[in-house]
Amino acid sequence: MAVRAAVAITRISVSRIGRSMTSVRLEEDGDAAAIRQVNVAAFGGTLEADLVDLLRDRGKLLVSMVAQSDSAIVGHIAFSRVVIESHAGLRGVGLAPMGVLPPMQRHGIGSALVQAGLDRCGRLQYEFAVVLGHAAFYPRFGFVPAGRFALRCAWDVPDDVFMALELRSGALAGVAGVVAYEPEFSVT
């Protein structure tokens, strides 16, 4: 499984977020229940938690990271494979989901997770990332509307919330097409 294969490097970044020391690290064995609790609380239901569990069970989490404050997991981010249908050879990832426990939100934990996750994906030589998310949040990491790269989401979503980021400079030059997520995204 991709998550377990990457466990050798567990401490990605450490920073002071809010009042306590929070570290961002790769998911480890034994984290699944706490990750599920974070996603249920962050999203107010089980849809995203079920998706993460399904991706994990099927070995499709390429990068899964947690934010830990003291000994508690307070945030989670996941990346799975995406494909541009007309350019299947490009190595792309979809950022989804990313959640932080509600009392810990707006303290930089989500930003730390996104930055650490993108750094990890870049080191693993993925060429681009996409996200379906808040148009006011993700541009701070370099995401732009995917339409600027002539990319469209496989689902009917507003242009400003489907964003892309080149993890390798020039990776999306001359590329156009529909971005498809793993089939598990349609199951949940």
Sequence and secondary structure as in RCSB ss.txt:
>XXXX:A:sequence
MAVRAAVAITRISVSRIGRSMTSVRLEEDGDAAAIRQVNVAAFGGTLEADLVDLLRDRGKLLVSMVAQSDSAIVG
HIAFSRVVIESHAGLRGVGLAPMGVLPPMQRHGIGSALVQAGLDRCGRLQYEFAVVLGHAAFYPRFGFVPAGRFA
LRCAWDVPDDVFMALELRSGALAGVAGVVAYEPEFSVT
>XXXX:A:secstr
 HHHHTTTS EEEEEEETTEEEEEEE  TT HHHHHHHHHHHHTSSHHHHHHHHHHHTT  SEEEEEEETTEEEE
EEEEEEEEETTEEEEEEEEEEEEEE GGGTTSSHHHHHHHHHHHHHHHTT  EEEEE  TTTGGGGT EEGGGGT
EEESS   GGGEEEEESSTTTTTT  EEEEE THHHH 
